[in-house]
Amino acid sequence: MIWVLVSSLIIRICSDLGFKFAVNRLNFDSASSVIPNFLKMLSTPVIWIAGLLAICNFWLWGMVLSNFDLSFAYPLFSICFVLIMIGGKVFFQEQLDTYKWVGMGLISFGSLILVFGL
């Protein structure tokens, strides 16, 4: 059943990066821009793909929770934060300062402890 957990993690990361890609060039800086930007966002195929991935992730997450302890699965899912931040750096040229790298290292180390019982 580990494939369900890994699939759920990968789909979650792709979904979040897809949502970011769909809204990356939109500017929600005023109340009057919300509706036009929302409609523009809905017209991009990426938002629909990301939404479908989110639905798939919801289904897979249910499978994960039915097969793994919540005390294992949920903390392990924090590795998504690390991989999404790296995806932001790679795909959107976002800045990762020292504090973010340290935080990602701590999350990764915590996930290793969780998985391998170090």
Buried (B, 14 or more C-beta within 10 A) or exposed (E): EEEBBEBBBBBBBBBBBBBBBBBEEBEEEEEEEEEEBEEBBEEBEBBEBBBEBBEBBEEBBEBBEEEBEEEEBEBBBBBBBBBBBBBBEEEEEEEEEEEBEEBBEEBBEBBEEBEEEE
